[in-house]
Each structure stands twice: as C-alpha cells, then as structure tokens.
C-alpha cells in the first residue's frame, strides 16, 4: 500500500505534464469503455425487444368453451413496416385477462393503439379504414417491442370473426414469432461487432495505458536504483495506469448513460428502444470496472518489466533489444487457417461453416488480426535497420535510426489505423454474406396489389412512385363453374399479363419474339405453367365499367419465349395482352396491379413507403419477400453501420492519442537535433518518414490479410460471392486516407520555436 500511495503522490506532484498525461489516459479510456458498454448492451436490447413481443402473443386453442373469447391476428405491410392488428371478441366464459400494455380487453367498437399509430391516425385519416372503432387509449411500454411499433387491439363482436377466430387461452409465448434478428444472423452480427469494435478497442486501451512510456520507464528505473523492490516499483506504476483506467471506466459508463438517453429518444435507422432497454446490466458494469483496470495492470506490468529488471540500462538509454518474434507465430497461424479455407474454394470444394469450421474461421480471423498487430514492431525494426544501413540520405537515415531505436513508439501511432483497414475489409465480407442471405436472388422485386383495393386514380399514381421501374396488370380469367365440370373449369382458366413489350422486358431476364399490339402466348422453358394448354382455347376476362363487361381471348399460337426471375409475378401468366386490346375505361375484375423495382433493400423500402403514402389501407404482397425479413435487414445494416462508426471512432481516437503523446515524448530529441543544425523542413520530413514507411508497410499487410480473412469468411458462408474484388478500391481509398492522416499528425512535432530548456538536464 505504501508503494501504491507513493505512486499517487508522484502522479499528482510530478508537475503539469504528469497530470495532463493522467487525464489524457482517463479520457481515452472513457471513450473505449463507452464503446465497449454499447457493444455489450446491443444484444440485451434485441433480447428485450423479443421478450416483450413474445409476452403479448395470443395463446389460442380450437376447442374452447362455447362462450370463450375469440381472437384473430393480422400482420400486414404499412409502407416498409409491419402493422399488426389483433381483433378480440370478448366472451362470457374462459379467460378475460388483458395482454401486456392494457388494463382490460377491448369491448366491441373499442380501439387501443400504439403511440405511433395514434400519431398516424392524425396524419393519415385514410388509415381509419384498417381500424374500425373508437380510440379508447394507447398501449403501454410493456406491450410494445419498441416505441415506433405499429400495433393495435380492436374490439369486435363474435359473429364477425366466428369463421376464423380461435378461442383465447391467454397471452405469452416462450419465443417471439418474428425476432428482431434471427439467431443465426445475430451470431454473424456479434462476430462482426467483435472484429470491428472489440479488437481495435483492446489495442486502443493498451495504447492509453502506455502513454509517455519512455519517461515513465526512466522514472521507474530511478526508483528501482534508489532501492525500491521489484514489486514496489510495479505497484508505483500501477498507481497511475490502474487509477487512470478506473477513472476512465467510470467516465465511460457515465458517457454511455448520456448516450443511451439521447439515442433511445432520437433512435437509429430501423432500430428504436426505450431508455430502460439500454440500461447498464450488472455484468456490463463488472466487465467495464474490472476488465479495463485489469487490462491496464497487465499492460503496465509488462511495460515496466524492463525498468525493474535492468534499471541502469533504461536510465543510460542503452541500445534496446530487437522486438520479440513470438507475435509472428500468431500471424502465421492465422494466415494458415484463412488461407486453407480459401484453398478449398480454389480446389472446387468450398468448406462450410458447420461444426468445427465455424470456430476455426473465427479463430483464424482473430489470430490474423492480433498477429498483425504484434508483428508490426518486428517488421518495422527489420525494415528500419536495413534501410538505415543502405541509404545515402541523411534524412532517411535519421528517420530509420530512430525507428530502429524505438520501434514500439512509432507502432503505437500506426497500429490503430492498420487495424481499422483490416477490420474494414472484414466488414465488407460480413455485409456481402448477409446481403446474399437476406435479399432476393434476382435483381428485381415485384409488388402485387389487388385492383379492388385501389381506385383508378391511385393506380395511375403508383407508376410515379420513386424507384418503380415498370407496372403491369395481372388478370385472371372467369369460369362458370355451374356449366362445366370442375376439372374442365380448372383446365380452362388462365392468367394474362396486360403490358407492352417494353414493360415485359423490365420484368424478366430476357424475352424473345415479342411484338407490340398483338396478343401472344408466354412460354418459360424452365416452368410448366400453361404447358398443357392448346392454341385456340378460349378464356373470358370480365371487366367493371367501360363499354364492354368482358373480353374473350383465345390462346394464340405465336409465342414469346422468356426467362423469368426466381421470384416473379410473370411466372403465373400464360398470355400477354397489350393494353390497347382492353375495352376503353374498363377495369379488370379479379386482377392485381404489379409494380417492379430494384431488389436493393433501400429501394424496396422506398417503394413500399411510396405505395403506403398513396394507398395506406391497400394490402401489398411482396413476391418472394416479407416485411418482417425486410425489417430484419434494416436492423442488421444499422448494427453493422454502428459497429463501423465505433471502429472508426476508436481507430481515429487511438491515432490522435498516440500522436499527441509522441509529440510530447519526442520534444527533447527534436530540439537536440534542431540545435545542432538540422533545418525545420528536414525535421518535418524525418517525422513523416518515421510514420509513413512503417504505416505503409502495415497497411499493405492489412489489405492482404484482410482480403484473405474476408474471403475465408465468404467461402464458409456458402454464398455465390467468394472473392470481393469490388471492395479493393474502397480499401485503397481508406489506405490513402490513413496515410494522409498520419502525415498531418506528424507535422506538429516540429515547431517554429526552439526551447533549450527541454534538453537542459541532458
């Protein structure tokens, strides 16, 4: 305890420089702890979402009492969001317990809605068509998954839902029917966040714990020479590192509390939560308050080892030993694993992420990243030594000799940027794999709306929705079941696509033989739809309004051979009818309006929002996709974007903290060299070269190792994309930005004013 108190006295009594360094360590640590708390809390937020969604699920049975309460649940799309309505008809027997968020079940004609639906009823009065009844109140927090959820309980009578209603037993399932993120996808997200945030965070906290390492080691060596024991010297060092880390952890938890209050109220794209959902758990607080000081103690103990073992060499600035080669083993092991997975794809037998392979992929990625960081000092040392021996340039020689003497000092500056580029490459792979899993196989997305749900004016407006490539009408033929046998009636029914050749081209991959203005047969060689129909078979299509109430179309012999997308409305059509062939001002009965857009998630959400603004109560069918899946894509993209922002913040913070510390540490050496005649321009070039050369080497390794790690992840993911060549320009742009930032951060090391006082003691 005496040595620990001595460390505190030296810290606060060692001048302004020591106090500034202490608070810089604490401030840097607080940023890291805030990011760590956010990463640890995100799974809890999602779990809380799913828990409340599961607790309100109606538990039903088909064999209940005759007078039991009936319930019917509907989940529809309102724009790009899911809108859930629960119709309840109270009975005289059985359960009458209220769902979470309500104090009682709604009676006939009563309506309880979420706060967001309450606002929408004022903004879009047409939404009232989906919500019959009088609004009696809003659903409380414990009955909603998140603040922006669209949810409503509608009271009705038994006769209205007797046909499809089920008897209500109670509320509450063990699982959510539509989780915020699927468990398998959440595993990928956790892995991505660990790589994007936790790996750079460990490096950043280590950098903060080793600020002003050279001056601190000289001070510890002096105490050791004065007779302080080895353990006592380590306790003196711990007084600064551990206390700074503990103060940073407390500040970081406070920063997270403020951030949670702000973000929960403003929200992120596709992700909202209540402040209580993001409250700090006991586990998160323990990890931050115990783990971060423990890491600082470990780093401080390791950095003080040389000062306690050989204090005289530290005080006299002896020639340091070369960096350890053990870090290279981790890099070789990691590269061996990821290269092995890449080789399986090159040989035509890609490995899958099943069983042991899942652990090996994660281990290979982590070992490669950690090994890259631990190997950089050795690589910088070898490069500096060889260049210094061969170069004839005084400037380059001076820069490389300094890197040879202190390889760890420079690497603390560049490590954060190198790891940022490595993590960015892996993040690209995670986004590619999730996109392959969640988005449709084809490049287009179809939307189907019943013509009976929209007016003619709304139908025309649909074509002007931003993102819609084309529109068409799918109409089904009419069959008089009273005059034909059921099998004959089925054989003589068909679906016609009302579109021009240009519209057809935008809805399929390829179409051959189309002629405008003619009724033609649609044939897809990969589909059996309509293959048994003979040319000349008549089909009757009925219309509402106009000059004619029906149109008889015989199956033509002229064919259009097309190739459709895996999930497309066109696959159900056997006849192409030009719009000019329809009766004037007539609207087909039993028909759907089909819109086509790009299948990019952002485009799909935009089109759905546009449809919702024109026809809010119309039911939209997403061909091959559901709204819940689209919402999950949005949540995953938001989480990954948040991880990349935090990774960028940590990388930039590590660079700024390191470059500031290096500027303070190197003032004496820069002043000494300047006093013996070196020009300021030469010194600035030296400082840039000291950082740019090892940084360039590290970034080159980060790009190569990052692409290998990314490819191994894509190979085991089983998708069609395994080699992300398109992501290389973005990585090279990130490399150029990192080099530019390093150059800008190195220039302030050389000032215009020379202060000889900095080297007075030397």
C-alpha positions in Angstrom: 0.0 0.0 0.0 2.9 2.3 0.7 4.3 1.9 -2.8 0.8 2.5 -4.2 0.4 5.7 -2.3 3.9 6.8 -3.4 2.8 6.3 -7.0 -0.2 8.6 -6.4 2.0 11.3 -4.8 4.4 11.1 -7.7 1.5 11.3 -10.1 -0.1 14.4 -8.7 3.1 16.0 -7.5 5.1 15.4 -10.7 4.1 18.6 -12.4 1.6 19.6 -15.0 2.9 17.2 -17.6 2.1 14.2 -15.4 -1.4 15.4 -14.6 -2.1 16.1 -18.3 -0.9 12.6 -19.2 -3.1 11.1 -16.5 -6.2 12.8 -17.6 -5.4 12.0 -21.3 -5.2 8.4 -20.3 -8.5 8.6 -18.5 -10.3 10.5 -21.3 -9.0 8.0 -23.9 -10.1 5.1 -21.7 -13.5 6.6 -21.2 -14.2 6.6 -25.0 -13.2 2.9 -25.2 -15.3 1.9 -22.2 -18.3 3.8 -23.7 -18.0 1.8 -27.0 -17.5 -1.4 -25.0 -20.7 -0.8 -23.0 -22.6 -0.1 -26.2 -21.4 -3.3 -27.8 -22.3 -5.4 -24.7 -25.7 -3.8 -24.4 -26.9 -4.2 -28.0 -27.7 -8.0 -27.6 -29.7 -7.1 -24.4 -31.7 -4.5 -26.3 -32.6 -7.0 -29.0 -33.4 -9.7 -26.4 -35.7 -7.2 -24.6 -37.5 -6.4 -27.9 -38.1 -10.1 -28.5 -39.2 -10.7 -24.9 -42.0 -8.2 -24.9 -43.1 -9.4 -28.4 -43.3 -12.9 -27.1 -45.2 -11.9 -23.9 -48.1 -10.4 -25.8 -48.6 -13.3 -28.3 -52.1 -14.8 -28.0 -52.2 -18.4 -26.9 -55.2 -20.0 -28.6 -57.0 -23.3 -29.0 -59.5 -24.6 -31.5 -61.5 -26.5 -28.8 -62.5 -23.9 -26.3 -65.8 -23.2 -24.4 -68.8 -22.2 -26.4 -68.8 -18.7 -24.9 -65.0 -18.2 -24.9 -63.2 -15.1 -26.1 -62.2 -15.2 -29.8 -59.1 -13.6 -31.3 -57.8 -13.1 -34.8 -54.3 -11.6 -35.5 -53.4 -9.8 -38.8 -49.9 -8.7 -39.8 -49.8 -6.5 -42.9 -47.4 -4.1 -44.5 -47.9 -0.4 -44.0 -45.2 1.1 -46.2 -42.0 -0.7 -45.4 -43.1 -1.5 -41.9 -45.2 -4.3 -40.3 -48.6 -3.3 -39.0 -50.1 -5.9 -36.5 -53.8 -5.8 -35.7 -55.4 -8.1 -33.1 -59.2 -8.4 -33.3 -60.8 -9.6 -30.0 -64.4 -10.6 -29.3 -65.0 -10.9 -25.6 -66.9 -13.9 -24.4 -68.8 -14.9 -21.3 -66.6 -17.9 -20.5 -62.9 -18.6 -20.4 -60.0 -16.1 -19.9 -60.6 -12.4 -19.8 -57.1 -11.5 -18.9 -55.7 -8.4 -20.6 -52.5 -8.5 -22.7 -49.4 -6.7 -21.6 -49.8 -2.9 -22.0 -53.6 -2.9 -21.4 -55.6 -3.0 -18.3 -58.6 -4.7 -19.9 -59.7 -6.4 -23.1 -61.3 -4.0 -25.6 -65.0 -4.2 -26.0 -67.0 -4.1 -29.2 -66.2 -0.9 -31.1 -63.3 0.0 -28.8 -59.7 0.5 -30.1 -56.4 0.6 -28.3 -53.4 1.6 -30.4 -49.6 2.2 -30.0 -48.4 5.8 -29.7 -47.1 5.7 -33.3 -50.5 4.5 -34.7 -52.1 7.2 -32.6 -50.0 9.8 -34.5 -50.6 8.2 -37.8 -54.4 8.4 -37.4 -54.0 12.2 -37.3 -51.5 12.3 -40.2 -53.3 9.8 -42.5 -57.1 9.7 -41.8 -57.4 7.0 -44.5 -55.8 4.6 -42.0 -59.1 4.6 -40.2 -60.3 2.0 -42.6 -58.0 -0.5 -41.1 -59.0 0.4 -37.5 -62.8 0.3 -37.0 -63.9 1.6 -33.7 -63.4 4.5 -31.2 -59.9 5.0 -29.8 -60.0 4.4 -26.1 -56.4 4.6 -25.2 -52.8 3.7 -26.1 -50.8 0.6 -25.4 -48.2 0.9 -22.6 -44.5 0.3 -22.9 -44.6 -3.3 -21.7 -46.9 -4.2 -24.6 -44.7 -2.9 -27.4 -41.5 -4.3 -28.8 -40.2 -0.7 -29.4 -41.5 2.9 -29.3 -42.2 3.1 -33.1 -44.1 -0.2 -33.5 -47.4 -0.2 -35.3 -49.7 -2.3 -33.2 -53.5 -2.2 -32.4 -56.1 -4.1 -30.4 -59.6 -3.9 -31.9 -62.7 -4.9 -30.1 -65.4 -6.6 -32.2 -68.4 -8.9 -31.9 -68.3 -12.7 -32.1 -70.3 -13.0 -35.2 -67.8 -11.0 -37.3 -64.8 -13.3 -36.5 -66.6 -16.5 -35.7 -65.5 -18.1 -39.0 -61.7 -17.7 -38.5 -61.4 -16.7 -34.8 -59.8 -19.1 -32.3 -60.5 -19.3 -28.6 -58.2 -17.2 -26.5 -56.5 -19.0 -23.5 -54.1 -16.3 -22.5 -51.0 -14.3 -23.6 -47.4 -15.2 -23.7 -45.1 -17.5 -25.7 -41.5 -18.6 -24.9 -40.3 -17.1 -28.2 -41.0 -14.2 -30.5 -42.8 -15.1 -33.7 -40.7 -12.6 -35.6 -37.4 -11.8 -33.7 -35.7 -8.5 -34.3 -32.7 -10.5 -35.7 -32.7 -14.2 -36.4 -30.4 -16.2 -34.1 -28.1 -17.4 -36.9 -27.9 -13.8 -38.3 -27.3 -12.4 -34.8 -24.3 -14.8 -34.5 -22.8 -13.2 -37.6 -23.5 -9.7 -36.2 -21.8 -10.5 -32.9 -18.8 -11.8 -34.8 -18.7 -8.6 -36.9 -19.0 -6.3 -33.9 -16.3 -8.2 -32.1 -13.9 -7.7 -35.0 -15.0 -4.2 -35.8 -15.1 -2.9 -32.2 -13.6 -5.2 -29.6 -10.3 -6.0 -31.3 -9.5 -2.3 -32.0 -10.8 -1.5 -28.6 -8.2 -3.8 -26.9 -5.4 -2.1 -28.8 -6.8 1.4 -28.0 -7.0 0.7 -24.3 -3.5 -0.7 -24.4 -2.3 2.5 -26.1 -3.9 4.6 -23.5 -2.2 2.6 -20.7 1.2 3.1 -22.3 1.2 6.9 -22.8 4.6 8.5 -22.1 6.1 5.1 -21.8 9.7 6.3 -22.2 9.6 9.0 -19.4 7.7 6.7 -17.1 10.2 3.9 -17.5 13.0 6.3 -16.7 11.2 7.4 -13.6 10.5 3.8 -12.5 14.2 2.9 -13.2 15.3 5.7 -10.9 13.0 4.4 -8.1 14.5 0.9 -8.6 18.0 2.2 -8.4 17.1 4.1 -5.2 16.3 0.7 -3.6 12.6 0.1 -4.2 11.8 -3.5 -4.7 10.6 -5.0 -8.0 7.0 -5.5 -6.7 7.1 -2.0 -5.2 8.1 -0.5 -8.5 5.3 -2.3 -10.3 2.8 -1.0 -7.7 4.0 2.6 -8.3 3.4 2.1 -12.0 0.0 0.5 -11.3 -1.0 3.6 -9.2 -1.1 5.6 -12.4 -2.3 3.1 -15.0 -4.9 1.4 -12.9 -6.3 4.6 -11.4 -6.5 6.2 -14.8 -8.2 3.1 -16.2 -10.7 3.0 -13.3 -11.4 6.7 -13.7 -11.8 6.2 -17.5 -14.2 3.3 -16.8 -16.4 5.4 -14.5 -16.4 8.3 -17.0 -17.1 5.9 -19.9 -20.1 4.4 -18.1 -21.4 7.9 -17.5 -20.9 8.8 -21.1 -22.8 5.7 -22.1 -25.7 6.6 -19.8 -26.0 10.0 -21.5 -25.6 8.4 -25.0 -28.3 5.9 -24.2 -30.7 8.6 -23.1 -30.1 10.6 -26.3 -30.1 7.7 -28.7 -33.2 6.0 -27.3 -35.1 9.2 -27.8 -33.8 10.1 -31.3 -33.3 6.5 -32.4 -31.2 4.9 -35.1 -32.5 3.9 -38.6 -34.7 0.9 -38.2 -33.7 0.5 -34.5 -35.5 2.1 -31.6 -35.6 1.2 -27.9 -36.8 2.5 -24.6 -34.2 4.0 -22.2 -34.7 1.1 -19.8 -33.9 -1.4 -22.5 -30.4 0.0 -22.8 -29.8 0.3 -19.1 -26.4 -1.0 -17.9 -26.6 -4.5 -16.5 -24.5 -5.8 -13.6 -22.4 -7.9 -16.0 -21.6 -4.9 -18.3 -20.7 -2.7 -15.3 -18.5 -5.5 -13.9 -16.7 -6.1 -17.2 -16.0 -2.4 -17.6 -15.0 -1.7 -14.0 -12.9 -4.8 -13.6 -11.8 -5.8 -17.0 -10.4 -2.4 -18.1 -8.3 -1.8 -15.0 -7.1 -5.4 -15.2 -6.0 -4.8 -18.8 -4.2 -1.6 -17.7 -2.5 -3.5 -14.9 -1.3 -6.2 -17.3 -0.1 -3.7 -19.9 1.6 -1.6 -17.2 3.3 -4.6 -15.6 4.6 -5.8 -19.0 5.9 -2.4 -19.9 7.6 -1.9 -16.5 9.3 -5.2 -16.7 12.5 -3.8 -18.4 12.7 -0.9 -15.9 12.6 -3.3 -13.0 14.9 -5.9 -14.5 17.6 -3.7 -15.8 17.1 -0.1 -14.5 20.6 1.1 -15.3 20.2 0.3 -19.0 17.0 2.3 -19.0 18.5 5.3 -17.3 21.5 5.4 -19.6 19.3 4.7 -22.7 21.1 1.5 -23.7 20.6 0.1 -27.2 17.2 -1.8 -27.0 16.8 -5.4 -27.9 15.0 -6.3 -31.1 11.3 -6.9 -30.7 10.1 -10.4 -29.9 9.4 -12.8 -32.8 6.6 -14.7 -31.0 4.0 -12.4 -32.4 4.8 -13.7 -35.9 3.7 -17.2 -34.9 0.2 -15.9 -34.3 0.2 -14.2 -37.7 1.4 -17.3 -39.4 -1.1 -19.5 -37.6 -4.0 -17.1 -38.5 -2.9 -16.9 -42.1 -2.6 -20.6 -42.3 -6.2 -21.1 -41.3 -7.7 -18.5 -43.5 -5.5 -19.5 -46.5 -6.6 -23.1 -46.0 -10.3 -22.1 -46.3 -9.5 -20.0 -49.4 -7.7 -23.0 -50.9 -10.8 -25.2 -50.5 -12.7 -22.8 -52.7 -10.0 -22.7 -55.4 -10.0 -26.5 -55.5 -13.7 -26.5 -56.1 -14.8 -28.0 -52.7 -15.5 -25.0 -50.5 -15.7 -25.7 -46.8 -18.9 -25.0 -44.9 -19.3 -23.2 -41.6 -20.6 -26.3 -39.9 -19.2 -27.8 -36.7 -15.5 -27.2 -36.1 -15.2 -25.0 -39.2 -17.2 -22.2 -37.6 -14.8 -22.0 -34.7 -11.8 -22.2 -37.0 -12.9 -19.3 -39.1 -13.4 -17.1 -36.1 -10.0 -18.2 -34.7 -8.3 -17.6 -38.0 -9.7 -14.1 -38.3 -8.8 -13.1 -34.7 -5.3 -14.7 -34.8 -4.6 -12.9 -38.0 -5.6 -9.5 -36.6 -3.8 -9.9 -33.3 -0.7 -11.4 -35.0 -0.7 -8.5 -37.4 -0.6 -6.0 -34.5 2.1 -7.9 -32.6 4.3 -8.4 -35.7 4.3 -4.8 -36.8 7.1 -3.7 -34.4 9.4 -6.5 -35.6 8.7 -5.7 -39.2 9.3 -2.0 -38.6 12.6 -2.8 -36.8 13.9 -5.0 -39.6 12.9 -2.5 -42.3 14.4 0.4 -40.4 17.7 -1.4 -39.8 18.2 -2.5 -43.4 17.2 0.9 -44.9 19.5 2.8 -42.5 22.4 0.6 -43.5 22.0 1.0 -47.2 20.6 4.6 -47.7 22.8 7.5 -48.5 20.2 10.1 -47.5 20.8 11.8 -44.2 17.1 12.5 -43.7 16.1 8.8 -44.4 18.9 7.5 -42.3 17.9 9.7 -39.3 14.3 8.6 -39.6 15.2 4.9 -39.8 17.7 5.0 -36.9 15.0 6.5 -34.6 12.6 3.7 -35.7 15.3 1.1 -35.1 15.9 2.5 -31.6 12.2 2.8 -30.7 10.1 0.6 -33.0 7.3 0.4 -30.4 6.8 4.2 -30.2 6.0 4.5 -33.9 3.9 1.4 -34.0 1.6 2.8 -31.2 0.8 5.6 -33.7 0.0 3.4 -36.7 -1.5 0.3 -35.1 -5.0 1.8 -34.8 -5.0 2.8 -38.5 -3.7 -0.5 -39.6 -6.3 -2.4 -37.6 -9.0 -0.1 -38.9 -8.2 -1.1 -42.5 -8.1 -4.8 -41.6 -11.5 -4.6 -39.8 -13.0 -2.6 -42.8 -12.1 -5.4 -45.2 -13.7 -8.0 -43.0 -16.8 -5.8 -42.5 -17.3 -5.8 -46.3 -17.4 -9.6 -46.2 -20.0 -9.7 -43.5 -22.2 -7.2 -45.4 -21.8 -9.2 -48.6 -22.8 -12.5 -46.9 -25.8 -11.0 -45.1 -26.9 -9.4 -48.3 -26.8 -12.7 -50.1 -28.8 -14.5 -47.4 -31.5 -11.8 -46.9 -32.1 -10.3 -50.3 -33.9 -12.0 -53.3 -31.8 -13.9 -55.8 -32.9 -11.7 -58.7 -32.1 -8.0 -59.3 -35.8 -7.0 -59.3 -38.6 -7.1 -56.7 -42.3 -7.4 -57.6 -45.2 -5.9 -55.6 -48.8 -7.1 -56.0 -51.9 -5.1 -55.1 -55.5 -6.1 -55.7 -57.2 -3.7 -58.1 -60.3 -3.9 -55.9 -58.4 -2.2 -53.0 -57.3 0.9 -55.0 -59.0 3.4 -57.2 -58.2 4.2 -60.9 -56.5 7.4 -59.8 -54.4 5.6 -57.2 -53.5 3.0 -59.9 -52.1 5.8 -62.1 -50.2 7.4 -59.3 -48.5 4.1 -58.5 -46.5 4.3 -61.7 -44.9 7.6 -60.5 -43.6 6.1 -57.2 -39.8 6.8 -56.9 -37.9 3.6 -57.7 -40.6 1.8 -59.7 -39.2 0.5 -63.0 -42.4 -0.5 -64.6 -46.0 -1.5 -63.8 -48.5 -4.0 -65.3 -51.8 -5.7 -64.6 -52.3 -9.4 -64.0 -55.9 -10.5 -64.6 -57.4 -13.9 -64.1 -59.9 -15.5 -66.4 -63.5 -16.2 -65.4 -65.0 -19.6 -65.5 -68.7 -20.5 -65.0 -68.5 -23.5 -62.6 -72.2 -24.2 -63.0 -71.8 -25.1 -66.7 -68.5 -27.1 -66.6 -67.1 -30.0 -64.7 -64.6 -28.9 -62.0 -61.7 -30.5 -63.9 -62.7 -28.8 -67.1 -63.1 -25.5 -65.4 -59.6 -25.7 -63.9 -58.1 -26.6 -67.3 -59.7 -23.6 -69.0 -58.5 -20.9 -66.5 -55.5 -18.7 -67.2 -53.8 -15.6 -66.1 -53.0 -12.8 -68.5 -50.3 -10.1 -68.2 -51.5 -6.7 -69.5 -48.3 -5.0 -70.6 -46.3 -3.7 -73.5 -43.1 -5.4 -74.8 -41.0 -2.7 -73.1 -42.8 -3.4 -69.7 -42.3 -7.1 -70.1 -38.5 -6.6 -70.8 -38.2 -4.8 -67.5 -39.9 -7.6 -65.5 -37.9 -10.6 -66.9 -34.3 -11.5 -67.6 -34.8 -12.0 -71.3 -37.7 -12.1 -73.8 -37.6 -13.1 -77.4 -40.3 -12.7 -80.1 -42.4 -10.0 -78.6 -44.5 -7.8 -80.9 -46.4 -4.7 -79.7 -50.1 -4.6 -80.2 -50.6 -8.4 -80.5 -51.9 -11.0 -78.1 -49.2 -13.6 -77.7 -48.5 -16.7 -75.6 -45.9 -16.5 -72.8 -43.6 -19.5 -72.5 -40.9 -20.0 -69.9 -38.8 -23.2 -70.8 -38.0 -23.6 -67.0 -41.6 -23.6 -66.0 -44.5 -25.9 -66.6 -47.2 -23.3 -66.2 -49.6 -23.5 -69.2 -47.7 -26.3 -70.9 -50.8 -28.4 -71.3 -53.0 -25.7 -72.9 -53.7 -26.0 -76.7 -53.8 -23.0 -79.0 -57.3 -21.7 -79.6 -58.5 -22.4 -76.1 -60.9 -19.5 -75.2 -60.6 -17.5 -72.0 -63.0 -14.9 -70.7 -61.9 -11.9 -68.7 -64.5 -9.8 -67.0 -64.4 -6.0 -66.5 -66.2 -3.4 -64.4 -67.3 -0.2 -66.2 -66.4 0.7 -69.7 -68.2 -0.1 -72.9 -67.9 -3.9 -72.5 -68.2 -6.1 -69.5 -66.0 -9.0 -70.8 -63.3 -9.9 -73.3 -62.8 -13.3 -74.9 -59.2 -14.1 -75.7 -58.3 -17.4 -77.5 -54.8 -18.8 -76.6 -52.6 -17.6 -79.5 -50.1 -19.8 -81.3 -47.5 -17.0 -81.6 -45.1 -17.3 -78.6 -42.8 -15.2 -76.5 -40.0 -17.2 -75.1 -38.8 -15.5 -71.9 -36.7 -16.3 -68.9 -38.1 -15.0 -65.6 -36.5 -14.4 -62.3 -36.8 -17.0 -59.4 -39.5 -14.9 -57.6 -41.6 -13.0 -60.1 -45.3 -12.5 -60.8 -44.8 -13.1 -64.5 -44.3 -16.8 -63.9 -48.0 -17.2 -63.4 -49.1 -15.7 -66.7 -49.6 -17.6 -69.9 -50.9 -14.8 -72.2 -49.5 -11.3 -72.9 -52.4 -8.9 -73.7 -51.5 -5.4 -74.9 -53.2 -2.5 -73.1 -54.8 -1.4 -76.4 -56.8 -4.6 -76.6 -58.8 -3.8 -73.4 -62.2 -2.1 -73.6 -62.0 1.6 -73.1 -62.2 2.9 -69.5 -62.7 -0.7 -68.3 -61.0 -2.2 -65.1 -60.5 -5.9 -64.9 -62.2 -7.9 -62.2 -60.1 -10.4 -60.2 -56.9 -8.7 -61.1 -53.8 -7.3 -59.4 -51.5 -4.4 -60.1 -47.9 -5.5 -60.3 -45.1 -3.0 -59.7 -41.4 -3.8 -60.3 -38.3 -2.2 -58.8 -34.8 -3.0 -57.9 -34.3 -5.6 -55.2 -31.9 -3.4 -53.2 -33.3 -3.2 -49.6 -33.2 0.6 -49.7 -35.1 0.7 -53.0 -37.7 -1.8 -51.7 -38.3 0.3 -48.5 -38.6 3.4 -50.6 -41.2 1.9 -53.0 -43.2 0.5 -50.1 -43.3 3.9 -48.4 -44.4 5.4 -51.7 -47.2 2.9 -52.0 -48.3 3.4 -48.4 -48.5 7.2 -49.0 -50.8 6.7 -52.0 -53.0 3.8 -50.7 -52.4 3.3 -46.9 -55.1 0.6 -46.5 -54.2 -1.5 -49.5 -52.7 -4.9 -48.8 -49.3 -5.2 -50.6 -47.8 -8.6 -51.3 -44.0 -8.7 -51.7 -43.3 -11.5 -54.1 -40.6 -13.7 -52.6 -40.0 -11.4 -49.6 -41.8 -10.5 -46.4 -41.9 -7.2 -44.5 -40.5 -8.8 -41.3 -37.5 -10.0 -43.3 -37.1 -6.5 -44.7 -37.2 -5.1 -41.2 -34.5 -7.5 -40.1 -32.3 -6.5 -43.0 -32.7 -2.9 -41.8 -31.8 -3.7 -38.2 -28.7 -5.7 -39.2 -27.5 -2.9 -41.6 -28.0 -0.4 -38.7 -26.0 -2.6 -36.3 -23.1 -3.1 -38.7 -23.1 0.6 -39.6 -23.0 1.4 -35.9 -20.1 -1.1 -35.5 -18.1 0.5 -38.3 -18.7 4.0 -36.9 -17.5 2.9 -33.5 -14.5 1.1 -35.1 -13.7 4.3 -37.0 -14.0 6.4 -33.8 -11.7 4.1 -31.9 -9.1 4.0 -34.7 -9.1 7.7 -35.0 -9.0 8.2 -31.2 -6.1 5.8 -30.9 -4.2 7.7 -33.6 -4.9 11.1 -32.0 -4.0 10.0 -28.5 -0.8 8.3 -29.8 0.3 11.2 -32.0 -0.2 13.7 -29.1 1.7 11.5 -26.7 4.5 11.1 -29.3 4.7 14.8 -29.8 5.3 15.3 -26.1 7.7 12.4 -25.8 9.9 13.5 -28.7 10.2 17.2 -27.9 13.6 16.8 -26.3 15.1 14.7 -29.2 13.7 17.0 -31.8 15.1 20.1 -30.0 18.5 18.5 -29.7 18.8 17.6 -33.4 17.5 21.1 -34.3 20.1 22.8 -32.1 23.0 21.0 -33.9 21.9 22.5 -37.2 19.0 20.4 -38.7 16.5 22.5 -40.6 12.9 22.5 -39.7 12.0 21.2 -43.2 14.4 18.3 -42.8 13.0 17.5 -39.4 9.4 17.5 -40.7 10.4 15.1 -43.4 12.1 12.9 -40.9 9.0 12.8 -38.7 6.8 12.0 -41.7 9.1 9.2 -42.9 9.2 7.7 -39.4 5.5 7.2 -39.5 4.7 6.8 -43.2 7.1 4.0 -44.0 6.0 1.6 -41.3 2.4 2.7 -41.8 2.6 1.9 -45.5 4.1 -1.5 -44.8 1.4 -2.2 -42.1 -1.4 -1.0 -44.3 -0.2 -3.2 -47.2 -0.2 -6.2 -44.9 -3.6 -5.2 -43.6 -5.1 -5.1 -47.1 -3.7 -8.6 -48.0 -4.5 -10.3 -44.7 -7.9 -8.6 -44.6 -8.9 -9.8 -48.0 -7.8 -13.3 -47.1 -9.8 -13.2 -43.9 -12.8 -11.8 -45.8 -12.6 -14.5 -48.5 -12.4 -17.3 -45.9 -15.5 -15.9 -44.3 -17.3 -15.7 -47.6 -16.2 -19.2 -48.6 -17.5 -20.8 -45.5 -20.7 -18.7 -45.8 -21.8 -20.7 -48.8 -22.8 -17.7 -51.0 -22.2 -17.2 -54.7 -19.7 -14.4 -54.0 -16.3 -15.6 -52.6 -13.8 -13.1 -53.9 -14.7 -9.5 -53.2 -12.7 -7.7 -55.9 -15.1 -4.8 -56.0 -14.2 -3.9 -52.4 -10.5 -3.3 -53.1 -10.8 0.3 -54.4 -12.6 1.3 -51.2 -9.8 -0.3 -49.1 -7.2 1.5 -51.1 -9.1 4.8 -50.6 -9.1 4.1 -46.9 -5.3 3.4 -47.0 -4.7 6.7 -48.8 -6.8 8.5 -46.1 -4.9 6.8 -43.3 -1.5 7.8 -44.8 -2.7 11.4 -45.2 -3.9 11.5 -41.6 -0.6 10.1 -40.4 1.3 12.8 -42.3 -0.9 15.6 -41.0 -0.4 14.2 -37.4 3.4 14.1 -37.7 3.9 17.7 -38.8 3.1 19.4 -35.4 6.1 17.5 -33.9 8.4 20.2 -35.2 7.5 23.7 -34.0 8.9 27.0 -35.0 10.2 27.9 -31.5 13.2 26.1 -30.0 13.1 25.6 -26.2 16.5 24.6 -24.9 15.0 24.0 -21.5 13.7 20.8 -22.9 17.2 19.3 -23.0 18.8 21.2 -20.1 19.1 18.1 -18.0 20.6 16.1 -20.9 
